[in-house]
């Protein structure tokens, strides 16, 4: 918006969309440049020597020097930065110091799984968020429906502020346990968490749905859902506690 | 295998990687769930599932150094020899051997083959020795599996490999247990083995899903195990499943979705309570190392002894391990090691604050306004410790600092947040460090406690202990276990001189359900893995 007002002539000459695209492109380039520089700087800013850490305490100093040389870490910083950016433009990500494998290979190994989740999620977000947001904007235009606006911004703000891992556990509890819409992934690995979540907020005992397709955790022979007999629920909860 | 920080608990490691933790947790949740339908499911069949704390990274035998990778490679690649828990050397691919302090000769068993069908010959073994020994190849295994300055020659007719060194290398044979044997074709392109195997051992890698699981399948016709054992009693399939969180690993173990995992943290309690059994080996957990460079407080022997005498090491031991630790008996060698004598008990300065005060006074220190000073300078000491060792270590460090402060020393705790404390040690700006160093052989320790300090060497504390220097040199002139008495005397000299203060060892526990096995410092010993409870 600020660029539009500061350069109204340019904007009108090329049309508002051209200005918008230009602005956004400029911002993208600046962000990427900052990101690349920060990624480069991190390895030099964090204490400790990554090569030494990767090669272990018994590594011979001569070997460490040789490895530093082959990684180009013994050159001047500007030179290293030049190499880094140059290789990046050619799509060469180099080798991981820790895993001692090409970074592209490591990324390629994990990317399909990430995309499998991220792409549908993104599509879903676009399908829901854009129409809902537009509708809310239209409905609350010019200061109408103040309460509705407050409710909308409040709820979306809350959803945005809750950490993803908490939200995820909540969603699993809601859509796989309370209303078992999704029966995939199979339950056993996460039911201890679900059971805990399922039970503690209301502190009421609910019937186990052994018949409804998902495997109840530790409910063998019982009709109520409690902490699993062979896996105390509290310890699975710790997984999310260490995460933030 | 070699760890600067001993046995870091996995839940702490999770904290070290916070930025991605939220994503990882969610993805991890799905990953663990998804894997249940895969090879990890159920306890039946002939598949054994182990949890590993981290992805192994590269599995290439000549470059892999991560503990996980080394452990997984023991399943796929065989060794010339194996070392039993009591330190005795057991025949593997080598049916016999002989050694001097600068050479070793192995006779290769006939009929050993690699996964691609090619025979493993004496030529292949010699080529691998020479490959790792060549500094050009930058193999981190140099000094671990192959001695520095090694050169190997093969005699095809006699099926022998002769390894010679120009520097004394008393443990060439024992080191060979760390050498994953490769056929010639693999040696030409070792990087190809980063995510695949050309196994010479009992298992071959059939599926590698980085960050999730690695599946190994038993090879047919494997007959060259330790003491000539075969693969017929081994499980048909072994899966290593990446489970970064120790609590999750414990849950999976209790619910029967995995069969084995290393659990070192608080989850031990509930596993013990439900009578899940474990195998363990003792690893040095707490050791203080003094920086003796000029100008550092540790340069003065009286200060070193006084600082140790002020501490109640038993109290520190209990705090650092929650009562699960035992007094250390070695200065860093983990099983299987040839020299098993106790080098610590009775050699550490005793807990005696009065004697500590007398020592400082005799060395010219005076107590001035509650603080020990010499030539107008107060006695100041900073204790650097790695934060990835868990909150109990931090508490023990705080306790030590408190004891020193009330004694009249200006002490501070210096937490080191990076992944390894070695970087700090090599940097030189430290007084005293919590730095247990784990190795398997006594001669691997000499670089840390003798010789040039960084940047030329690894003598981080600039130690100059003449007894250690002399005895270690004598010991290095005797091959294998013949030098043990001398090695033990040398190491005791370090402890007596308060150069290092090894004060607590802790078991590294491998919990198991539905399987039995033996463990050593490299992890599960493949040839001992059996399905069933063994009851």
Boltz contact constraints between the chains, C-beta under 6 A:
constraints:
  - contact:
      token1: [A, 47]
      token2: [B, 418]
      max_distance: 6.0
  - contact:
      token1: [A, 48]
      token2: [B, 418]
      max_distance: 6.0
  - contact:
      token1: [A, 48]
      token2: [B, 423]
      max_distance: 6.0
  - contact:
      token1: [A, 49]
      token2: [B, 423]
      max_distance: 6.0
  - contact:
      token1: [A, 52]
      token2: [B, 422]
      max_distance: 6.0
  - contact:
      token1: [A, 52]
      token2: [B, 423]
      max_distance: 6.0
  - contact:
      token1: [A, 53]
      token2: [B, 419]
      max_distance: 6.0
  - contact:
      token1: [A, 53]
      token2: [B, 420]
      max_distance: 6.0
  - contact:
      token1: [A, 55]
      token2: [B, 140]
      max_distance: 6.0
  - contact:
      token1: [A, 56]
      token2: [B, 2]
      max_distance: 6.0
  - contact:
      token1: [A, 56]
      token2: [B, 65]
      max_distance: 6.0
  - contact:
      token1: [A, 57]
      token2: [B, 4]
      max_distance: 6.0
  - contact:
      token1: [A, 57]
      token2: [B, 422]
      max_distance: 6.0
  - contact:
      token1: [A, 57]
      token2: [B, 437]
      max_distance: 6.0
  - contact:
      token1: [A, 58]
      token2: [B, 2]
      max_distance: 6.0
  - contact:
      token1: [A, 58]
      token2: [B, 143]
      max_distance: 6.0
  - contact:
      token1: [A, 58]
      token2: [B, 444]
      max_distance: 6.0
  - contact:
      token1: [A, 60]
      token2: [B, 143]
      max_distance: 6.0
  - contact:
      token1: [A, 66]
      token2: [B, 138]
      max_distance: 6.0
  - contact:
      token1: [A, 67]
      token2: [B, 138]
      max_distance: 6.0
  - contact:
      token1: [A, 99]
      token2: [B, 57]
      max_distance: 6.0
  - contact:
      token1: [A, 99]
      token2: [B, 58]
      max_distance: 6.0
  - contact:
      token1: [A, 100]
      token2: [B, 58]
      max_distance: 6.0
  - contact:
      token1: [A, 100]
      token2: [B, 63]
      max_distance: 6.0
  - contact:
      token1: [A, 101]
      token2: [B, 58]
      max_distance: 6.0
  - contact:
      token1: [A, 101]
      token2: [B, 194]
      max_distance: 6.0
  - contact:
      token1: [A, 109]
      token2: [B, 210]
      max_distance: 6.0
  - contact:
      token1: [A, 110]
      token2: [B, 211]
      max_distance: 6.0
  - contact:
      token1: [A, 163]
      token2: [B, 22]
      max_distance: 6.0
  - contact:
      token1: [A, 164]
      token2: [B, 22]
      max_distance: 6.0
  - contact:
      token1: [A, 165]
      token2: [B, 22]
      max_distance: 6.0
  - contact:
      token1: [A, 165]
      token2: [B, 25]
      max_distance: 6.0
  - contact:
      token1: [A, 165]
      token2: [B, 26]
      max_distance: 6.0
  - contact:
      token1: [A, 168]
      token2: [B, 26]
      max_distance: 6.0
  - contact:
      token1: [A, 185]
      token2: [B, 33]
      max_distance: 6.0
  - contact:
      token1: [A, 185]
      token2: [B, 34]
      max_distance: 6.0
  - contact:
      token1: [A, 186]
      token2: [B, 36]
      max_distance: 6.0
  - contact:
      token1: [A, 186]
      token2: [B, 37]
      max_distance: 6.0
  - contact:
      token1: [A, 188]
      token2: [B, 36]
      max_distance: 6.0
  - contact:
      token1: [A, 189]
      token2: [B, 32]
      max_distance: 6.0
  - contact:
      token1: [A, 189]
      token2: [B, 33]
      max_distance: 6.0
  - contact:
      token1: [A, 189]
      token2: [B, 36]
      max_distance: 6.0
  - contact:
      token1: [A, 190]
      token2: [B, 29]
      max_distance: 6.0
  - contact:
      token1: [A, 190]
      token2: [B, 33]
      max_distance: 6.0
  - contact:
      token1: [A, 230]
      token2: [B, 254]
      max_distance: 6.0
  - contact:
      token1: [A, 231]
      token2: [B, 251]
      max_distance: 6.0
  - contact:
      token1: [A, 231]
      token2: [B, 254]
      max_distance: 6.0
  - contact:
      token1: [A, 231]
      token2: [B, 255]
      max_distance: 6.0
  - contact:
      token1: [A, 235]
      token2: [B, 247]
      max_distance: 6.0
  - contact:
      token1: [A, 236]
      token2: [B, 251]
      max_distance: 6.0
  - contact:
      token1: [A, 238]
      token2: [B, 247]
      max_distance: 6.0
  - contact:
      token1: [A, 239]
      token2: [B, 245]
      max_distance: 6.0
  - contact:
      token1: [A, 239]
      token2: [B, 247]
      max_distance: 6.0
  - contact:
      token1: [A, 239]
      token2: [B, 248]
      max_distance: 6.0
  - contact:
      token1: [A, 242]
      token2: [B, 11]
      max_distance: 6.0
  - contact:
      token1: [A, 242]
      token2: [B, 14]
      max_distance: 6.0
  - contact:
      token1: [A, 242]
      token2: [B, 15]
      max_distance: 6.0
  - contact:
      token1: [A, 243]
      token2: [B, 21]
      max_distance: 6.0
  - contact:
      token1: [A, 243]
      token2: [B, 22]
      max_distance: 6.0
  - contact:
      token1: [A, 243]
      token2: [B, 25]
      max_distance: 6.0
